[in-house]
Amino acid sequence: MSYEKGYVTFNYSDIIFSYYFDDDCLCAKMVRDHCLVYVHSGEYLLKEGDRTVTVGPGQCVFIRRDNRINMVKKPGKEEPFRGIFMLLKRNFLREVYQRFEKRELPSDIRKPSQSVILLPETPEIKGLFLSMIPYFDSAVQPSEEIMQLKLLEGVYALLHTDQSFFPTLFDFTEPWKIDILDFLNENYMYDLTLEEIASFTGRSLSTFKRDFKKVSDLSPEKWLIRRRLEAAREMLHQTDKSVSDVSAEVGFKNLSHFSAAFKRQFGKSPRSSGQ
């Protein structure tokens, strides 16, 4: 269970029940696992590149893993945002895959090109999530066995909705190697560990460190700090955003840390830099 201002979540065996009570909640994150999201009240907006998908009450969306998505959770006029998030992790999907006979698996099916897919309201998907709605208003914690069955039901609901989910869900290969600096320039503002960055670029941690030395004389940590500071200086010159907003937007958690690092890098404070 997690409590923050205007925000409550309950995590039951990789099924998360989320409440947002206050203003819109915006986050930008790397999606590490396939996710099936059902909106019970409010709205869920997902932006992938120039494309935005809006998920309203009673609708369900699939989000593919290993992608960066901007997400906005919007409470309704008189009710909070309430959503159910099912995390379909690799180990669980491997176990499900073992249930199939080879003859049951379709061949020559292509994966969908989009990472965010608004799903039709099929009886399987609707029935799955309606069966979990009572847990929003119940003090009774569902058992792990029940939640595991719901995860399994979610997988079969996807497979019955569209066969293209077969190669999507049961692809256990690691991501292809991608250019390290291209990835970091697009994602420097996110709070990712080196292990996560290595994974998202298709490398082991040791391979990532070795490859990084080929493209920079700095350590990955120092490269990220410098990249964030350079982005912050540009924002302060070109926008009217406050120092606090800029600091958070480029990925610094602590304003005083940001100010000290900025002064060391550029010889003046961020406030004077924006003037």
C-alpha positions as CSV (number, residue, x, y, z in Angstrom):
1,M,0.0,0.0,0.0
2,S,1.2,3.5,-0.8
3,Y,-0.1,6.8,0.4
4,E,0.8,10.3,-0.9
5,K,-1.0,13.6,-1.1
6,G,-4.1,12.9,-3.1
7,Y,-2.8,9.5,-4.2
8,V,-3.4,6.0,-2.9
9,T,-2.4,2.7,-4.4
10,F,-2.8,-1.0,-3.4
11,N,-0.6,-3.6,-5.0
12,Y,-2.0,-7.1,-4.9
13,S,0.4,-9.5,-6.6
14,D,1.1,-7.3,-9.6
15,I,-2.4,-6.0,-9.8
16,I,-2.5,-2.3,-8.7
17,F,-5.6,-0.4,-7.6
18,S,-4.9,3.3,-8.0
19,Y,-6.8,6.4,-6.7
20,Y,-6.0,10.0,-7.6
21,F,-8.1,12.6,-5.8
22,D,-6.6,16.0,-6.6
23,D,-5.5,17.7,-9.8
24,D,-4.3,15.9,-12.9
25,C,-1.4,13.6,-12.2
26,L,1.2,13.7,-15.0
27,C,4.2,11.3,-15.2
28,A,6.6,10.3,-17.9
29,K,8.1,6.9,-17.5
30,M,9.7,3.9,-19.1
31,V,7.3,1.0,-19.2
32,R,9.2,-2.0,-18.0
33,D,6.5,-4.6,-18.2
34,H,3.4,-5.2,-20.4
35,C,0.5,-3.5,-18.7
36,L,-3.3,-3.9,-19.0
37,V,-5.1,-0.8,-17.6
38,Y,-8.8,-0.5,-16.9
39,V,-10.3,2.9,-16.1
40,H,-13.2,2.8,-13.6
41,S,-13.6,6.6,-13.2
42,G,-11.9,9.7,-14.5
43,E,-9.7,9.6,-17.6
44,Y,-6.3,8.2,-18.5
45,L,-4.3,10.0,-21.3
46,L,-1.3,8.3,-22.9
47,K,1.0,10.1,-25.3
48,E,3.3,8.1,-27.5
49,G,5.2,10.5,-29.8
50,D,2.6,12.7,-31.5
51,R,-0.2,10.3,-30.8
52,T,-2.5,10.6,-27.7
53,V,-4.9,7.8,-26.6
54,T,-7.7,8.8,-24.2
55,V,-9.1,6.0,-22.0
56,G,-12.5,6.8,-20.4
57,P,-14.6,5.0,-17.8
58,G,-15.3,1.4,-18.7
59,Q,-12.4,1.2,-21.3
60,C,-9.2,-0.8,-21.2
61,V,-5.8,-0.2,-22.8
62,F,-2.8,-2.3,-23.4
63,I,0.7,-0.8,-23.0
64,R,3.7,-2.6,-24.4
65,R,6.8,-2.9,-22.4
66,D,10.2,-1.3,-23.1
67,N,8.7,2.0,-24.2
68,R,8.6,5.5,-22.9
69,I,5.1,6.9,-22.4
70,N,3.7,10.2,-21.1
71,M,0.7,9.5,-18.9
72,V,-1.9,11.8,-17.4
73,K,-4.5,10.6,-14.8
74,K,-7.4,12.9,-14.6
75,P,-10.0,12.8,-11.8
76,G,-13.7,13.3,-12.8
77,K,-15.7,16.4,-11.8
78,E,-17.1,14.7,-8.7
79,E,-15.1,11.5,-8.3
80,P,-11.4,10.5,-8.2
81,F,-9.5,8.8,-11.0
82,R,-9.7,5.0,-10.2
83,G,-7.9,2.5,-12.3
84,I,-6.7,-1.1,-12.2
85,F,-3.2,-1.8,-13.6
86,M,-2.3,-5.4,-14.4
87,L,1.5,-5.9,-14.7
88,L,2.2,-8.9,-17.1
89,K,5.8,-9.7,-16.2
90,R,8.2,-11.8,-18.2
91,N,8.5,-14.6,-15.6
92,F,4.7,-14.9,-15.4
93,L,4.3,-14.9,-19.1
94,R,7.0,-17.6,-19.5
95,E,4.9,-19.8,-17.1
96,V,1.8,-19.1,-19.2
97,Y,3.6,-19.9,-22.4
98,Q,4.5,-23.4,-21.1
99,R,0.8,-24.2,-21.0
100,F,0.4,-24.1,-24.8
101,E,1.1,-26.9,-27.1
102,K,3.1,-25.8,-30.2
103,R,0.1,-26.6,-32.4
104,E,-2.0,-24.0,-30.5
105,L,0.4,-21.2,-31.3
106,P,-0.5,-19.2,-34.5
107,S,2.3,-18.7,-37.0
108,D,3.1,-15.8,-39.2
109,I,1.4,-13.3,-37.0
110,R,3.0,-9.8,-36.8
111,K,3.2,-7.7,-33.7
112,P,1.2,-4.4,-33.7
113,S,3.4,-1.4,-34.5
114,Q,1.9,0.7,-31.8
115,S,2.9,0.5,-28.1
116,V,-0.5,1.8,-26.8
117,I,-3.6,-0.1,-27.9
118,L,-7.1,0.9,-26.9
119,L,-9.0,-2.4,-26.6
120,P,-12.5,-3.2,-27.7
121,E,-15.1,-3.8,-24.9
122,T,-15.2,-7.6,-25.3
123,P,-17.2,-9.7,-22.8
124,E,-13.9,-11.3,-21.6
125,I,-12.2,-8.0,-20.8
126,K,-15.3,-6.3,-19.4
127,G,-16.1,-9.3,-17.2
128,L,-12.5,-9.5,-15.9
129,F,-12.4,-6.0,-14.6
130,L,-16.0,-5.8,-13.4
131,S,-15.2,-8.8,-11.2
132,M,-12.4,-6.7,-9.5
133,I,-14.3,-3.5,-9.0
134,P,-15.7,-4.5,-5.5
135,Y,-12.1,-4.4,-4.2
136,F,-12.1,-0.6,-4.6
137,D,-14.6,-0.3,-1.7
138,S,-13.7,-3.3,0.3
139,A,-11.4,-3.6,3.3
140,V,-10.8,-7.2,2.5
141,Q,-7.5,-7.9,0.7
142,P,-7.8,-10.4,-2.2
143,S,-5.7,-13.5,-1.9
144,E,-2.6,-14.0,-4.0
145,E,-4.2,-17.1,-5.6
146,I,-7.2,-15.1,-6.8
147,M,-5.0,-12.3,-8.2
148,Q,-2.9,-14.8,-10.1
149,L,-6.0,-16.2,-11.6
150,K,-7.0,-12.7,-12.7
151,L,-3.6,-12.2,-14.3
152,L,-4.0,-15.4,-16.2
153,E,-7.6,-14.4,-17.2
154,G,-6.1,-11.1,-18.5
155,V,-3.7,-12.9,-20.7
156,Y,-6.4,-15.1,-22.3
157,A,-8.7,-12.1,-22.7
158,L,-5.9,-10.4,-24.7
159,L,-5.2,-13.5,-26.8
160,H,-8.9,-13.9,-27.6
161,T,-9.2,-10.2,-28.6
162,D,-6.5,-10.3,-31.2
163,Q,-4.0,-12.9,-32.2
164,S,-1.3,-10.3,-32.7
165,F,-0.9,-10.4,-28.9
166,F,0.6,-13.9,-29.2
167,P,4.0,-12.7,-30.5
168,T,3.8,-9.6,-28.3
169,L,3.3,-11.3,-25.0
170,F,5.5,-14.3,-25.7
171,D,8.5,-12.6,-27.1
172,F,11.2,-13.2,-24.5
173,T,14.2,-11.8,-26.4
174,E,15.9,-8.9,-24.9
175,P,15.6,-5.5,-26.7
176,W,17.9,-5.0,-29.7
177,K,21.0,-3.0,-29.0
178,I,20.3,0.6,-29.7
179,D,22.6,3.6,-29.7
180,I,23.5,4.6,-26.2
181,L,23.8,8.4,-26.7
182,D,20.6,8.5,-28.7
183,F,18.7,6.8,-25.9
184,L,20.3,9.0,-23.2
185,N,19.6,12.2,-25.1
186,E,15.9,11.2,-25.2
187,N,15.6,9.9,-21.7
188,Y,18.2,11.8,-19.5
189,M,15.5,13.4,-17.4
190,Y,14.1,10.1,-16.1
191,D,15.2,8.5,-12.8
192,L,16.7,5.3,-14.3
193,T,19.4,3.2,-12.7
194,L,22.4,2.1,-14.8
195,E,21.0,-1.4,-14.8
196,E,17.7,-0.1,-16.3
197,I,19.5,2.0,-18.9
198,A,21.6,-1.0,-19.9
199,S,18.5,-3.2,-20.2
200,F,16.6,-0.6,-22.2
201,T,19.5,-0.3,-24.6
202,G,19.7,-4.1,-25.0
203,R,22.9,-4.7,-23.0
204,S,24.1,-6.3,-19.8
205,L,25.4,-3.8,-17.3
206,S,29.0,-4.8,-18.0
207,T,28.5,-4.5,-21.7
208,F,26.9,-1.1,-21.3
209,K,29.8,0.2,-19.2
210,R,32.3,-1.1,-21.8
211,D,30.3,0.4,-24.7
212,F,29.9,3.7,-22.9
213,K,33.6,4.2,-22.6
214,K,33.8,4.1,-26.4
215,V,31.5,7.1,-26.7
216,S,32.4,9.3,-23.8
217,D,35.4,10.2,-21.5
218,L,32.9,10.8,-18.7
219,S,31.2,8.2,-16.5
220,P,27.5,7.6,-17.3
221,E,26.6,9.3,-14.0
222,K,28.6,12.4,-14.8
223,W,27.4,12.5,-18.4
224,L,23.8,12.5,-17.2
225,I,24.4,15.3,-14.8
226,R,26.1,17.4,-17.4
227,R,23.3,16.7,-20.0
228,R,20.7,17.7,-17.5
229,L,22.5,20.9,-16.6
230,E,22.9,21.8,-20.3
231,A,19.2,21.3,-20.9
232,A,18.4,23.4,-17.8
233,R,20.6,26.3,-19.0
234,E,18.8,26.2,-22.4
235,M,15.4,26.2,-20.8
236,L,16.3,29.1,-18.5
237,H,17.5,31.2,-21.5
238,Q,14.6,30.4,-23.7
239,T,11.5,30.1,-21.4
240,D,10.0,31.9,-18.5
241,K,9.9,28.7,-16.4
242,S,11.0,29.0,-12.7
243,V,14.3,27.5,-11.5
244,S,12.3,25.0,-9.5
245,D,10.2,23.8,-12.5
246,V,13.3,23.6,-14.7
247,S,15.2,21.6,-12.0
248,A,12.4,19.1,-11.8
249,E,11.8,18.9,-15.5
250,V,15.5,17.9,-16.3
251,G,15.5,15.3,-13.6
252,F,16.9,16.8,-10.4
253,K,15.1,15.7,-7.3
254,N,16.7,18.3,-5.0
255,L,16.7,22.0,-5.9
256,S,19.7,22.9,-3.7
257,H,21.7,20.1,-5.4
258,F,20.7,21.4,-8.8
259,S,21.7,25.0,-7.9
260,A,25.1,23.9,-6.6
261,A,25.8,21.6,-9.6
262,F,24.7,24.4,-12.0
263,K,27.1,26.9,-10.4
264,R,30.0,24.4,-10.5
265,Q,29.4,23.7,-14.2
266,F,28.7,27.3,-15.5
267,G,30.2,29.6,-12.8
268,K,26.9,31.3,-11.9
269,S,23.6,30.5,-10.3
270,P,20.7,29.3,-12.3
271,R,18.7,32.4,-11.3
272,S,21.3,34.7,-12.8
273,S,21.7,32.5,-15.8
274,G,18.0,33.1,-16.8
275,Q,18.3,36.8,-16.8
